[in-house]
Every structure is written in C-alpha cells, then in structure tokens.
C-alpha cells in the first residue's frame, strides 16, 4: 500500500532531535525508516509505520540515540498456526502493535473496537497522516496534565483511518521535556455520513518484547486503601478494574511493570496512571511468544459511544512514566509532574492551611457553639482553618445520622443558630478560615429533592434500585440535575466567606442508565456521569477560583489523578490510625504526590482500630501529607496542646521540604513486618540537597535489635548537620552506613523525625 501524504514532513535529523524552525523537538519522524521517536529526559519511546500502514511498536526504555530500532522488536509476527496478513505477511497476534485494533489477525485483547454500518466490529485502522508540534493540547471536558509554556513538551498526533467505516482515530502523544513522562489519549471522529459505535477504546496500549516483569498495583478496601501488591507476569491475562462508576477503594487506576531484579532504587520501572475518576480497566496480557501487552483506559464493560456523522469522542489520558532508578524514581516523577502540571489553582504550590475537621470529634452531634469551641481551641494552637463536616444541612438533624436530606443544601438552623454566615464570621473573627462539607452527587430518598424529582437518580426502568448508606446517586449526566446542585452550592458558598469544600462521595454507581439519552446511547452514561461531575467542579472553580476542593469518597475511594486536576488534596482514608496510615500513605505515595495526601491527627483509642498510639507518633505520621487534626480539640490535655503547637510549627517550618522535596521510601513496612525491626521509614530531600527530613516509625518494638537506615538522594560530598544534636555526617556516610537507631529499646508505635541541614 502507498502511504498518504504527511501533514508535516521533517527531514533534518540531528541525533535525537530535529531542527524545527530553529528549536529542538523531542519528537521526530524519520522519513527513511517511517519511524517516530519520542525522547524525554532519560527515556525513548519509538514506533514505526509498516508496509501495510499499520503502526508497530519498537522500543520503550532508557534513552538511546539510535534510529535502527526495528531489530529490537524481532521476532515480529512469526509463530506457528497464526493467521497472517498484509504485504508484511505477518501475524498481528505476535507482533508488537502500537495501537491494536479488534478483529484482524491480532486475537489478544485489543485497544479499540468500532462497530460500523455493516454491524461488524472488525476494525482496520491504517496510517493517514501525522503532525508534531510544541506544547500540549487540552482534552475538552476532561482533566489532563498541562504545560504552562509550550517549551515544556512536544506533541505528536498520528491519524489512523478506517476506510470502510469512515472513522479517523487520532493517537495523541505528549513527551514532557523535563520529566520521563509521556501522556497519551485517543480521539475518534466519524468522518462519514452514517453513524458508527465505539465499543471499546483504551487510552494506551504498549506491547513489550518481554514478560520479565512484576505487575504492581494498589489494592485495598474501605479503611485500607492503596496497599501495594505485586505478582509476576504469567501467560494470559492479568489486571485490575473498577466497574463502580468511581475509581474506587479496591483498585486504583494505576499499575507499574517492574523489571525483574528492580527495586525501590534500581532497575527499569514503567508506570501507567489513568487521569480519570470513573470505571476503568488496566490489564496485561502475555502471549505465547513472551510479549506483554499493557492496556489502560475506560472499562469496556461500562463504556460505549455512539458517533453520528461528524461527531468525535476524546478519551481520557494515561500518563506513562519510565524510571531507570526503580520504583522510587518513578514515584518522584509522578509527584513532580502531578504537583506542577496536573494540580491547579491558588493552592497548587502555595502552603495549604493546617485544618481541624470536626467529623471524628463530633460526628453528627454538634451545634454552632460546639463547633466554635473547637475553633477557638484551634486558633490558640495555630491551626489555620476550621472545616465543618457532614450534618449541617436540610433536616440532617432528624435522626442525627446519615438517613436524610442529601440533596437539600440549605442550612439547618436548629444546629447553626442564626445561620451559616454568623458562624463563619465568628470563626473568621478569631483568625481562622472556614471550610464546609458537601456530598453533591447524592440524594437521600428522605429529602425534598428526591420527593420533587425521583427520576433524577441513576436507575434502570423495571429494575430494582440498590441503595447504599441510605442514598441514591444523582444522574450527573443530566444538565438540569447539575444546574440544580450548582445553584444550591453557589448559594451556600456565596452566603459567607467559605474557602474550602470537602467534596464527599459515599456510594458506588449501580443500575447505570439515564432517561436523558436514547437507547443506543445508554452505554455512554457511566462516562457522561463523570463528564458531568468534572463539569460541575470546573464550574464551581470558575465561580470561586481560590476555593480549595478536598476530594473524598468514604475516605480514599476516589483518590486518582483525575480528581487531582480539581482537588489538589484528597482525604486519604477514613482509617486515621497512625500505624495503619503508615501503610496507606506508603502505598499512596507510589503514584501520588505527598501534597495530595490529606493526613490528620485523630483521637485515641482510634475510632477505626481501637489502637492507642502516642500523640507524637500520630503527628509524625500526619506530617507526611497535607496536615490537620480530626478530633475534639477541647478534649486535649495541656501536654497534648503543647505538642500540637510544636507539630504545627514543624509542619509550617518544613512545609516546602515535605511537599515539594524529593520523596524516598527507605523501609517498606510490608516487608519489614517479617523482620525483628518491624518498622517503616521515609525521607524528603530538598531539590538543592541542602536539607532533609527523615521519619522512622516502629510498629512492634520491645527488644534491642540492630536498626540501621541508609538514606538516599543526598549529595555525597556535603556535610549534613543534625538540627537536634549538632552531629555531623557526610552525605556519603549517611547513604552508605546510614543512621543508627539501635541504641535504644523502641516501644510499639514509637517514632522519630530527624531534620538535617547541609553546612
Ligand atoms: C465519609 C468521609 O470519608 C468522612 O471523612 C466524613 O466526611 C463522612 N463521610 C461524613 O458523612
């Protein structure tokens, strides 16, 4: 076949870069080899157009200068008893495909299936054109990484075309210049006269020429979110997914392939993070010739999209990160990229206020005076914001529990006597900012909203409607529903000086259908729901640009990169026990920045586990996140109040270090559980390597054992001084011999933080 004309031709190749109007581009097209090469700081990603116009993947890994990458993908398409096709005379089932399509000779799970006018979903997409340009486009209606300046990234768009169905499929790749990250998304456009249906559309497909990997993902449940688990790749399918209409507590939309022999510090690791908050699927399939295919995107079980002539659909994006310095290197790239190029708003990099939230302090049992008493105490300790949690609205006081009034966002004046503004003014008057809780996507059957609009819930006609925490899910795909909730929230938020919203979401989506779309579009509803939620968040942020939204979903049930675009911090888990939080925060840090991990000091015995941990350790653990308190401060002892003041001072002093320093996981709590040391450790190092903070937590102590912690990320030639003792060590020594914590008999739950500065 002959290739159609390129939209842009580039021919002047200078090693890895081509000269583009005098500027370097990190993405090139080599005309002689029909090869695309994307270079980031330390990684290379390459694929080519074959003789049949199909895209074949060639290489993803450490940065290489070469263009003769075809040989790295061999054997391409050769195995017995496989269907073969095309001029290349190869089977796509055993080829490294760049973006595999359904129904041809590739019989693995494929990235795309389009159903055409003939009712078939055999999809055949061939190269049509491409363009390379500076910068990164936004994806309409969806969260996505962005650049602040076009010089930060280059983008390649490759248009593939299905001649029979008249559908254009555009693969969009953005290579970041300062991070080893490539963002990918896909656009499908119906350029014909008749309708087509997208049946499956993954945002990323990467075929590796090996199966020598462990698959790492973040598994969990309510109260135990994002605990890392690993298994070696096996022949066949393995993976994770959510069909909950939310990313969920159970599986997080993130996976990593860790090369055999890699660890926290060394070896090749490939991260895949989905910038999306709804149902998703991430899978790895190993075929009979040891090639591994990664697919990540919208869960095909809950997705389909009908395209009339001229319509187009954009997929959410997947951010791929390559690290040759182990899992730790991958995490640090995600941390920086998401902090700088995904989170937005006034508080993206600015210090977030230390807050107290009344949930575990009072639950539903409060009134304005009780809240004010907590706020008064907070002000004395140096806390900067008071957050009023669930219970302040409608007739939520009916049973003082979660049975009524979601959907009725007006102030309950039995609880807040004199109204919201009066309370906010009082709290502002003692120097604290004010934040408020909402659960905008939900409705209780016992609410005015439900009584007026029972059809506004997600439901399937003729089917039972399942209920969870006494609530139904509002159909956020419907504009009138969003308008109603927006108007109610707007009224509240503009009625007083409210600077923060905790956006909760306490049940999953079921019976997902909508009366607002025709039959052939019912499979769109799950995604339309998410688009609706994103639109509502965006609208609120437009009206209140300085608002901090804190994401929340029964704890950390929607902690994902999609949410970070709107909410720079997310409530990590309802389990506030410090020992549990060490593990939960450890797992969360694998894919998400420390600044996004909301962590609070709560009361003991802990409400979730019954465990008692010292006030000091609760503080030390919460310092590894966006810090706050979640208890009735009026019940603190004098000694605890003094400690709280000190914790807040530490947080303020070390804020930049903790939030924007390079984060190193030093002792894995899951592995160390099996040893007599039974502990965890982590550290943050400033970018200039002049300062670091290290935290050490012992789970089970009680005996003298040898405890040495080798530090990471320091300058070996610098001399670091312990801020507490004045002791001096070279960076080389701290990274080779480490710090020695063997000199005492540590007790259960004891911890320490150590701060060092370079001389
Ligand atoms: C679940 C959240 O995770 C809690 O922090 C709290 O806000 C409750 N919902 C309120 O109902």
Boltz pocket constraint, residues with backbone or C-beta under 6 A from the ligand:
constraints:
  - pocket:
      binder: B
      contacts: [[A, 359], [A, 389], [A, 390], [A, 402], [A, 437], [A, 504], [A, 506], [A, 552], [A, 553], [A, 554], [A, 555], [A, 556], [A, 571], [A, 573], [A, 574]]
      max_distance: 6.0
